[in-house]
Amino acid sequence: VGGELELARVRESYLVLKADKRRLKAEKADLHQQMKELYAALEEKDQELKALVDSYEARISETESSLRHYSEDTSMGSQADKWDLRRSRMAACTCCCNRILISSSSRDELTDSSQADKWD
């Protein structure tokens, strides 16, 4: 009688362990999928950021080129025109920097939210 009771407890423990193993395996697969999605999203954001930086560099280069061209063509040009060009260059720099900051903060939020989801 004592052996049968012990055998029943062992079987019950075995079934519980088996169920836990299945649950953990499913959780592992889910976590792996979430990680893949996170890395894909981060890679996409990285590509967007690289494109933004390239765009920024091209825009700065164009602005500098036009500024050089303008200063060569109008060595006697008015100071107001030169300041307008400088202001437009500064506006372009500010716009691109803001985009970089927004993109960076979006990446940080995505990373933070995925870390929070990971631990929930």
C-alpha positions, 0 to 999 in steps of 0.5 A: 500500500505504501509503495503504491502511494509513493508510485502515485506521487512520483507519477504526479510529480513526473506529469507536473514536471512534464507540463512545466517543461512544455510550458517553458519550451513554449515560453522560450520559443515566444521569447526567441520570436520577440527577440527576432522582432526586436532585432529586426526593428532595431536594424530597421531603425539603424538603416533609417538613422544611417539614411538620415545621417547620409541625407544630413551630410549631403544637405550640409555639403550642398549648403557649403557648396552653394555658400562657397559658390555664392561667396565666389560669385558675389565677393561684393555681395551684401551682408544680409544675403550672407546671413540669410545663407548662414541662417538657412544652413543653421536651420538645415543643421537643426532640422537634421539634428532634431530628426537624429534625436527623435530617431534615437529616442524612438530606438531607446523607447523601443529597446526600453519597452522590449526590455520591460516586455521581456521581464513581464 
